[in-house]
């Protein structure tokens, strides 16, 4: 069942990636996490709350991210990222 939900959410994300909403979102070229400026075509779509952690492919959960930030974020939630940085070690919930 969980794998099916994952496939459904990925399909929703692919559809949103083609939408005018997403194209306007990446037009500024700004990464949601680091605030860096990047060519819009290099920004990736990131789920703030990852699908693997129960996140959905909705406009409120999708943000543009540079590849470096997206790779560093992995499957963590924003709270876990803050804890990782504060504790300077990996966190697990």
JOBEL-V476994 format. One record per residue. RES is the residue in three letters. SS is DSSP state (2 for helix, 1 for strand, 0 for the rest). PHI is phi as a letter, one per 30 degrees, with the letter a starting at -180 (none if undefined). D_FIRST is the distance of its C-alpha to the first C-alpha in whole Angstrom. Layout:
# JOBEL-V476994
res=RES ss=SS phi=PHI d_first=D_FIRST
res=RES ss=SS phi=PHI d_first=D_FIRST
This chain:
# JOBEL-V476994
res=UNK ss=0 phi=none d_first=0
res=UNK ss=2 phi=d d_first=4
res=UNK ss=2 phi=d d_first=5
res=UNK ss=2 phi=d d_first=5
res=UNK ss=2 phi=d d_first=7
res=UNK ss=2 phi=e d_first=9
res=UNK ss=2 phi=d d_first=10
res=UNK ss=2 phi=d d_first=11
res=UNK ss=2 phi=d d_first=13
res=UNK ss=2 phi=d d_first=14
res=UNK ss=2 phi=d d_first=16
res=UNK ss=2 phi=d d_first=17
res=UNK ss=2 phi=d d_first=19
res=UNK ss=2 phi=d d_first=20
res=UNK ss=2 phi=d d_first=22
res=UNK ss=2 phi=d d_first=23
res=UNK ss=2 phi=d d_first=25
res=UNK ss=0 phi=d d_first=27
res=UNK ss=0 phi=d d_first=28
res=UNK ss=2 phi=d d_first=31
res=UNK ss=2 phi=e d_first=30
res=UNK ss=2 phi=d d_first=28
res=UNK ss=2 phi=d d_first=32
res=UNK ss=2 phi=d d_first=34
res=UNK ss=2 phi=d d_first=32
res=UNK ss=2 phi=c d_first=32
res=UNK ss=2 phi=e d_first=36
res=UNK ss=0 phi=d d_first=38
res=UNK ss=0 phi=i d_first=36
res=UNK ss=1 phi=c d_first=36
res=UNK ss=0 phi=d d_first=33
res=UNK ss=0 phi=d d_first=31
res=UNK ss=0 phi=d d_first=31
res=UNK ss=0 phi=c d_first=35
res=UNK ss=0 phi=i d_first=37
res=UNK ss=0 phi=d d_first=38
res=UNK ss=1 phi=c d_first=39
res=UNK ss=0 phi=b d_first=37
res=UNK ss=0 phi=e d_first=38
res=UNK ss=2 phi=e d_first=35
res=UNK ss=2 phi=d d_first=34
res=UNK ss=2 phi=c d_first=33
res=UNK ss=0 phi=d d_first=31
res=UNK ss=1 phi=c d_first=27
res=UNK ss=1 phi=c d_first=24
res=UNK ss=1 phi=b d_first=23
res=UNK ss=1 phi=d d_first=20
res=UNK ss=0 phi=e d_first=22
res=UNK ss=0 phi=c d_first=19
res=UNK ss=0 phi=e d_first=17
res=UNK ss=2 phi=e d_first=13
res=UNK ss=2 phi=d d_first=13
res=UNK ss=2 phi=c d_first=14
res=UNK ss=0 phi=j d_first=13
res=UNK ss=0 phi=d d_first=15
res=UNK ss=0 phi=c d_first=15
res=UNK ss=0 phi=c d_first=17
res=UNK ss=0 phi=b d_first=20
res=UNK ss=2 phi=e d_first=24
res=UNK ss=2 phi=d d_first=24
res=UNK ss=2 phi=c d_first=22
res=UNK ss=1 phi=c d_first=23
res=UNK ss=1 phi=b d_first=26
res=UNK ss=1 phi=d d_first=28
res=UNK ss=1 phi=b d_first=29
res=UNK ss=0 phi=d d_first=31
res=UNK ss=2 phi=d d_first=30
res=UNK ss=2 phi=d d_first=31
res=UNK ss=2 phi=d d_first=30
res=UNK ss=2 phi=d d_first=26
res=UNK ss=2 phi=d d_first=27
res=UNK ss=2 phi=d d_first=28
res=UNK ss=2 phi=d d_first=25
res=UNK ss=0 phi=h d_first=22
res=UNK ss=0 phi=c d_first=19
res=UNK ss=0 phi=d d_first=22
res=UNK ss=0 phi=d d_first=22
res=UNK ss=2 phi=e d_first=26
res=UNK ss=2 phi=d d_first=27
res=UNK ss=2 phi=d d_first=26
res=UNK ss=2 phi=d d_first=28
res=UNK ss=2 phi=d d_first=31
res=UNK ss=2 phi=d d_first=31
res=UNK ss=2 phi=e d_first=31
res=UNK ss=2 phi=d d_first=34
res=UNK ss=2 phi=d d_first=36
res=UNK ss=2 phi=d d_first=35
res=UNK ss=0 phi=h d_first=35
res=UNK ss=0 phi=a d_first=33
res=UNK ss=0 phi=d d_first=29
res=UNK ss=0 phi=c d_first=27
res=UNK ss=0 phi=b d_first=24
res=UNK ss=0 phi=c d_first=22
